Amino acid sequence: MALREKPDLVVTDVLMPVMDGFTLCREWMRHEELCHIPFLFYTATYTDANDRALGLGLGARHFLIKSPDSSRLVEAVRKALEEKKPARRRTEPAPAMDSENILQEYNAVLIRKLESKMVQLLEANKALEEEINKRRQAELDARRALEKLHQADKMSTIGQLAAGIAHEINNPVAFVLPNLHQIRAEVDLLAEYFNLVEPEDGMDRPSVFCREKKLRERCADLPQVLDDCLAGMERIRDISKDLRHFSRLDGELYESVRMEDLLESSLHIAMNLIKYRAEVERDYESIPELVVNKGKMGQVLLNILVNAAQAIDDEDSVNHRIRVSTRCIGDEIRVEIANTGEAIPPDIQSRIFDPFFTTKAPDEGTGLGLSISASIIQQHGGRIELESNSDLTRFTLCLPIKNGLTA
């Protein structure tokens, strides 16, 4: 192409994909019809004195280093065009550098640049490794901070429910302890009876019979007393188990669970707050088990249940409802928690999942519950949908059945 349409001047870089600038210059200068055209190097890569000497030795008119100021290039082009004198052909021996020296210098330049590039690549690789390690550490720190935030939110929720939980534990304790005292008295009476089975001197048979009759009457209530004690202790055990599951630090532990069981566990914890404000309605459909982080998913359910109860200001449980339900729609499981009571104003519905946003009193929340809940649901590949009007407020957890998590 250059032979057909001869240019007035050639400006080239050294580092190019198909043919480097040095090779181009050497081939250019071998052509009788092209060697008189001014040839200029303009590079930002080959910048040392040896590179310049090689370029000029090959026949280039100028060897310029790239810079933000292009005035030197413009001036060099202007002078080259004004001079228009033939360049020295490299097919003939030159006093300064013969063909063998040019080839040696050319190879030396390439080796230097290769070594320089290798050093640069090693340094870049080292810097990249350091950056990757920094980012990994930053991600690890962020995960740890998020876990601490989740745990803080759990403790905040437990703190709000502490009085009610203590009441729920105290109720069975209130009748278990008297029952145990009664059982102890019956045991003492039973021991006394056994001592009297063999009459002592002065103890007639009718006296023993009266004692036996009295013992039978008193022991008749023992099965019911023991049943009440067992029921009370089972209630305390269930509350303790639910709290332990809710508050445990299980990191990234996932397991296959029934969402109905998680709902019931969360209802147990929040029941003392709920039962004076609303009746609980359940509507569980048959749904498959989900692989979830049990503690975190329980945290989501408890947060929404507590919010539902706190949205009901009066203590008229007859007129208010909290409805929990499960559905399987397509490849998703839907968990709905709906409540009557005050609706969420439309102008703040888009903000309720923002961190630290709350309309509650300072002692009723930190503004993190729904934000953390949304984050947890997203970690499980799902989303939370909100619907709120004058009739009810409904939160729907949409969770994919196949979420890619492994138990």
MOSUL-V785878 format. One line per field, one symbol per residue. ss: DSSP state (A for helix, B for strand, O for the rest). burial: b if it has 24 or more other C-alpha atoms within 12 Angstrom, else e. Layout:
ss = ???
burial = ???
This chain:
ss = OOOOOOOOBBBBOOOOOOOOAAAAAAAAAOOOOOOOOBBBBBBOOOOOAAAAAAAAAOOOOBBBBOOOOOAAAAAAAAAAAAAOOOOOOOOOOOOOOOAAAAAAAAAAAAAAAAAAAAAAAAAAAAAAAAAAAAAAAAAAAAAAAAAAAAAAAAAAAAAAAAAAAAAAAAAAAAAAAAAAAAAAAAAAAAAAAAAAOOOOOOOOAAAAAAAAAAAAAAAOOAAAAAAAAAAAAAAAAAAAAAAAAAAOOOOOOOBBBOAAAAAAAAAAAAAAAAOOOOBBBBBBOOOOOBBBOAAAAAAAAAAAAAAAAAOOOOOOOOOOBBBBBBBBBOOBBBBBBBBOOOOOOAAAAAAOOOOOOOOOOAAAOOOOAAAAAAAAAAAOOOBBBBBBOOOOBBBBBBBBOOOOOOO
burial = eeeeeeebbbbbbbbeeeeebbbbbbbbbeeeebbbbbbbbbbebbbeeebbbbbbbbbbbbbbbeeeeeeebeebbeebeeeeeebbbbbeeeeebeeeebeebbeebbeeeeeeeeeeeeeeeeeeeeeeeeeeeeeeeeeeeebebbbbbbbbbbebbeebbbebbeebbeebeebeeebeebeeeeeeeeebeeeeeeeeeeeeeebeeebeeeeeeeeebbebbeebbebbebbeebbebbbbbeeeeeeeebbbbbbbbbbbbbbbbbbbbbbbbeebeebbbbbbbbbbbbbbbbbbbbbbbbbbeeeeeeebbbbbbbbbeeebbbbbbbbbbebbeeeeeeebbeeeebeeeeebbbbbbbbbbbbbbebbbbbbbbbbeeebbbbbbbbbbebeeee
